[in-house]
Amino acid sequence: MKLRSSARGFTLIELLLVIGIIAILAAIVIVAINPTKQLGDARNAQRRSDVNTILNAVYQYSIDNNGQIPGTITTTVGEICRTAAGVTCTGTGVVNLSILTGSYVVAMPVDPSSTDVNSTEYTIVRDTNGRITVAAPNALNESAPATITVTR
């Protein structure tokens, strides 16, 4: 009587290769289904980071200057201008925070979808209690524009 040991099956390498190919194809399909949402989410993440960066820079300035915030921040909502060479930071409703660049931020963060050469597209305001609010009014919601705000 002859016993044959001819058990055939898949090797571990073959199984891992197939699983890897399926995972790559699934990732491609997920991104291909809704790339606009993926890009919008990435831009909103950048906006959240930028808003926090600006607010942290204002508070670091405040700490270094005995609690005084930059004088350009008022109780009227103002659009933060870019702080680069050749940028015009004057006019009604414009907040110049160039005092923060260099020591507290390398450069003023700019909205990822901004096309304005003078504005960051972010706003800042101080309320009557001294709390500062920085906002990204061009944030994207799934169906309509939204606003990302941080107040401290």
N, C-alpha and C positions, 0 to 999 in steps of 0.2 A: 504494500500500500504506500503510495506516494503522497506526501503532504506538500502542497504548494503554498508558499507564502507570497502571494502576489496581491497583497492588499494595496490598492492604488488609491491615491487621494491627492490633495493639494498640499504643497509644502508651506511652511510658515511665510517664507519670502513671497510666494505667489499670492497668498491671502493679504498680506500687508500691502503689496503693490496694488491690488484691486481696490482695497479700502482707501488707499491714498488717492488713486485716480478718481474714485467716486467723490471723495471730499473736495478735491480741487474743482471738479465739475459742479458740485453743489454750490460752492462759493461763487463761482462765475455766474451761475444762474441767479443767485440771490442778488448780486450786485447789478446784473443786467436787467432784472425785473424793475427796479426802481432806483436808478442812479441819481435822479434829482433829489430824492429824499436823503440819500447817503451824502451828497454834496451839501445839501442844506443843513444837515445835522453837523457836518464838519465845520461849516461856517459859523453855526450857532455856538459850537464849542469854543471856537476862536473868539467869538464876541464875548462869551462869559469870561474867558481868561483875560481879555483886554479890559473889560469893565473892572474886574478885580485888580488888575495891575494899576490902572489909573487911580482907583480909590486907595490902594495901598501906598502909592507914591504921595498922594495928598496927605495921608495920615503920617507917613514918615517925615514929610516936610513939617507937619504940625508938631510932631514930637521934637524935632530939632530946633523949632522956633517958638518954644514956650507956649504951645497950644494955638498959635496963630496959623490960620489957613491962608493960602495965597489970596491976595486982595482982589483978584479978578473973578473969584467965585462969588456970585451974588445970589439974592433970593429970586432972581428971574432966571428961568431956564435958558442956558446958553450953550451954543454949539462949540465944542472944543476944536480949536484950529490945530493944524499940523505945525510942528516946530522944526522946520527944515529951511535951508537957505532958499531965498526967493519966494517964501510963503507970506501972504498978506494976512496978518492977524489983527485987523482992525475992523470996526463996524459994529452995528447994533446987534446984540445977541451973540457976539463972538467972545469966547473965553480963551485967553492966551495963557497957557500953562508952561511956557518955555522955561520958567524958573525951576521946573521939576526935571527937565532933561539934563542929562549929564550926571547928576548926583543921585537921583531917585529912579529914573528910567533912562535907558539909552536913547530912545526916541519915543515920541508919543505914539501909542498903538493906533492903527487905522482900521476901520471896518473892512472886512475882506471883499466886500462888493462895492467899495467906494470908488467913484470916478471923479470926485471933486479934488482938485489939486491943493486947495486951501483948508479943507475940513477933514476931520477924522470921522465924521458922521456920528460921533458920540456926543451926548449932552451931559451937562453937570449943573447942579443947583444946590443951594444951601437953604434949608428951611429956617423958620424963625427960631427953632430950638438949637440950631447949629449943626444939625445932622446933614450929611452930604449924600446926595443921590447921583449916581452915574448911571446913564441909560444907553442902551443900544437900540434905537427905535426902528432899525431896519431888519431886525431878526425875522426869521421865516418860521411860520407855523405850517402845518400840513396843508391848510387851505387858504390862509391869508397872512398878511404881515402881523407880527407881534412885537412886543418890546421886552427886552431883558433889562432888568434894573437891579441895582444893589444899593442899599442904603445902610450907612453906619453913622 
